[in-house]
Amino acid sequence: MIDLSPRLWRGDPMNDAASSLTVVIVGGGFSGAMLAARLAERGQASALIERGDAFGPGVAYSATLDAHRLNVRAERMSALADRPGDFADWLKAHHPDHAAPDGFPPRRLYGLYVAARLAAVEAAHQGLIQRVKGEALAVEGRSVVLSDGRRIEGCTVVLATGNPAPRTAAAGQSPRILPDPWAPGAFDRIQPNDAVLILGSGLTMVDVVLALQARGWRGRATAVSRRGLTPRAHGDHHDAPAALPPEALSGALSQRLAAARKLAREHGWRRLMEGYRPITAGLWRAATTAERARFLRHLRPWWDVHRHRIAPEIAAALDALIAEGRLSVRAGRVSATEVSADIVTLTVSAPGGAAQTLTAAWLIDCTGPGHDAAATPLTAALIAAGRARLDPLKLGLDLDEAGRVLHADGAADPDLFLLGPPARAALWETIAVPDIRQRIETLARALTA
Ligand SMILES: Cc1cc2nc3c(=O)[nH]c(=O)nc-3n(C[C@H](O)[C@H](O)[C@H](O)COP(=O)(O)OP(=O)(O)OC[C@H]3O[C@@H](n4cnc5c(N)ncnc54)[C@H](O)[C@@H]3O)c2cc1C
């Protein structure tokens, strides 16, 4: 590992010569770290910029609780597209107590695996990965400028910055409203018997309820979301993908949906979702803006809960809380939020029903990661300069098929790529490891061609 001193990276002639061959990667989570590793294995140098303390785990795999499990089976979580058993083998060697290949081990173990793979590649390809600890503020040409003034020169820039921060509309309104459940110490003031209200009923809600439980909390929680849908559970074993007939893949969306429902009745919905998995990005790319908008408006909540599933044991833990009366999930739209010194009150309008008021000691925002690329300084500056643009549905930056950022005029930037969840506008499913590792492989090949 080489630490980059500010002097080395600021206009040092020796460094300039070396850096013209360096890929500059912003973000040292799974996407950035595993791209750097793959590039090194192909003989390509990179500088990996990370503002946090750890290189590798990123947001998802920095979890410390064992209750925070992977939501994809171990046997499908290899970081390498061409070595599918890599993570399962690593578990067997290092954590045999969690080594069931079709199990869902704690996410913290996956963070250790990613960090270990990065370190192993660094050791085998000395000098090819340069870790840079710092916050990237701007991309200028092929350089990245850090908040402390350092400028990292390269031949290409890859943004692997993860999802934008959660929407924090409620932030700062009251200490009773907890806008970021991932913030260190976020739950420290919640007392064991306090009632909590949770905005959102997806994966973040699941993590939060389990984290509270692990802290000895014994109160009641009410989760509210538009449709009141919660993530579905994985089956006992991996479901083989169903073969999708042509009528499920093309034609009017209503006709495709009818074909998919028929298939789900015949083969089970999990097999249907597995069938869609490898071709989702292609279907998304082929869809018109109007079709994408219809999908987002009508189908997305159902897609999300069936596509991003939870481990069966996590689903059982939630069911137990519901059966005890300690967790309830409501469908409705929040029309008002009032906060007094020690109570939060939500007014919720249920679909087709009267407004209800819900009260609790705390309100936790679990609406999930933000998706507003324009709210992140790094990308906001690119958009303002015309070097990037939002896609028509404002899901994120507009990209071409290779992951290159599109300028305001639609031209692809030859030196600027996007990798990981923020590439959703172009690919839709680019969130989970099996999808991202494939993108890493394609990008590594393109950058070393
Ligand atoms: C809670 C949670 C659980 C998940 N569980 C699973 C799972 O079980 N299986 C699965 O396949 N997928 C899971 N995912 C999906 C997950 O998004 C991907 O697996 C993957 O971790 C994404 O990694 P990333 O590197 O793209 O993003 P991130 O993990 O968000 O990493 C981005 C990194 O960039 C850094 N960064 C951002 N901006 C800057 C800047 N300006 N300067 C310097 N550094 C910066 C951040 O500090 C961060 O470390 C989960 C996601 C979450 C949020």
PDBQT file of the ligand as one rigid body, heavy atoms in Angstrom, charges set to zero:
ROOT
HETATM    1  C1  LIG A 501     -27.769  -1.752   4.252  1.00  0.00    +0.000 C 
HETATM    2  C2  LIG A 501     -27.468  -2.401   2.937  1.00  0.00    +0.000 A 
HETATM    3  C3  LIG A 501     -27.363  -3.783   2.841  1.00  0.00    +0.000 A 
HETATM    4  C4  LIG A 501     -27.061  -4.402   1.620  1.00  0.00    +0.000 A 
HETATM    5  N1  LIG A 501     -26.966  -5.752   1.573  1.00  0.00    +0.000 NA
HETATM    6  C5  LIG A 501     -26.624  -6.353   0.407  1.00  0.00    +0.000 A 
HETATM    7  C6  LIG A 501     -26.447  -7.768   0.329  1.00  0.00    +0.000 A 
HETATM    8  O1  LIG A 501     -26.624  -8.497   1.302  1.00  0.00    +0.000 OA
HETATM    9  N2  LIG A 501     -26.098  -8.310  -0.874  1.00  0.00    +0.000 N 
HETATM   10  C7  LIG A 501     -25.925  -7.542  -1.982  1.00  0.00    +0.000 A 
HETATM   11  O2  LIG A 501     -25.607  -8.098  -3.045  1.00  0.00    +0.000 OA
HETATM   12  N3  LIG A 501     -26.084  -6.202  -1.935  1.00  0.00    +0.000 NA
HETATM   13  C8  LIG A 501     -26.423  -5.592  -0.780  1.00  0.00    +0.000 A 
HETATM   14  N4  LIG A 501     -26.545  -4.234  -0.724  1.00  0.00    +0.000 N 
HETATM   15  C9  LIG A 501     -26.337  -3.470  -1.955  1.00  0.00    +0.000 C 
HETATM   16  C10 LIG A 501     -25.011  -2.675  -1.958  1.00  0.00    +0.000 C 
HETATM   17  O3  LIG A 501     -25.388  -1.436  -2.489  1.00  0.00    +0.000 OA
HETATM   18  C11 LIG A 501     -23.908  -3.265  -2.825  1.00  0.00    +0.000 C 
HETATM   19  O4  LIG A 501     -23.721  -4.621  -2.499  1.00  0.00    +0.000 OA
HETATM   20  C12 LIG A 501     -22.535  -2.578  -2.658  1.00  0.00    +0.000 C 
HETATM   21  O5  LIG A 501     -22.150  -2.608  -1.320  1.00  0.00    +0.000 OA
HETATM   22  C13 LIG A 501     -22.467  -1.168  -3.184  1.00  0.00    +0.000 C 
HETATM   23  O6  LIG A 501     -21.150  -0.706  -2.959  1.00  0.00    +0.000 OA
HETATM   24  P1  LIG A 501     -20.618   0.692  -3.480  1.00  0.00    +0.000 P 
HETATM   25  O7  LIG A 501     -19.150   0.672  -3.303  1.00  0.00    +0.000 OA
HETATM   26  O8  LIG A 501     -21.133   0.952  -4.842  1.00  0.00    +0.000 OA
HETATM   27  O9  LIG A 501     -21.313   1.765  -2.541  1.00  0.00    +0.000 OA
HETATM   28  P2  LIG A 501     -20.997   2.128  -1.015  1.00  0.00    +0.000 P 
HETATM   29  O10 LIG A 501     -20.917   0.931  -0.170  1.00  0.00    +0.000 OA
HETATM   30  O11 LIG A 501     -21.996   3.181  -0.638  1.00  0.00    +0.000 OA
HETATM   31  O12 LIG A 501     -19.535   2.762  -1.058  1.00  0.00    +0.000 OA
HETATM   32  C14 LIG A 501     -19.283   4.032  -1.580  1.00  0.00    +0.000 C 
HETATM   33  C15 LIG A 501     -18.055   4.563  -0.884  1.00  0.00    +0.000 C 
HETATM   34  O13 LIG A 501     -17.709   5.815  -1.471  1.00  0.00    +0.000 OA
HETATM   35  C16 LIG A 501     -17.283   6.695  -0.457  1.00  0.00    +0.000 C 
HETATM   36  N5  LIG A 501     -17.504   8.053  -0.949  1.00  0.00    +0.000 N 
HETATM   37  C17 LIG A 501     -18.671   8.589  -1.369  1.00  0.00    +0.000 A 
HETATM   38  N6  LIG A 501     -18.473   9.853  -1.784  1.00  0.00    +0.000 NA
HETATM   39  C18 LIG A 501     -17.152  10.121  -1.633  1.00  0.00    +0.000 A 
HETATM   40  C19 LIG A 501     -16.344  11.256  -1.884  1.00  0.00    +0.000 A 
HETATM   41  N7  LIG A 501     -16.866  12.388  -2.400  1.00  0.00    +0.000 N 
HETATM   42  N8  LIG A 501     -15.017  11.178  -1.625  1.00  0.00    +0.000 NA
HETATM   43  C20 LIG A 501     -14.461  10.035  -1.111  1.00  0.00    +0.000 A 
HETATM   44  N9  LIG A 501     -15.194   8.930  -0.831  1.00  0.00    +0.000 NA
HETATM   45  C21 LIG A 501     -16.523   8.966  -1.097  1.00  0.00    +0.000 A 
HETATM   46  C22 LIG A 501     -18.137   6.343   0.749  1.00  0.00    +0.000 C 
HETATM   47  O14 LIG A 501     -17.516   6.723   1.955  1.00  0.00    +0.000 OA
HETATM   48  C23 LIG A 501     -18.282   4.833   0.608  1.00  0.00    +0.000 C 
HETATM   49  O15 LIG A 501     -17.322   4.116   1.348  1.00  0.00    +0.000 OA
HETATM   50  C24 LIG A 501     -26.863  -3.602   0.466  1.00  0.00    +0.000 A 
HETATM   51  C25 LIG A 501     -26.972  -2.208   0.571  1.00  0.00    +0.000 A 
HETATM   52  C26 LIG A 501     -27.247  -1.611   1.786  1.00  0.00    +0.000 A 
HETATM   53  C27 LIG A 501     -27.347  -0.102   1.858  1.00  0.00    +0.000 C 
ENDROOT
TORSDOF 0
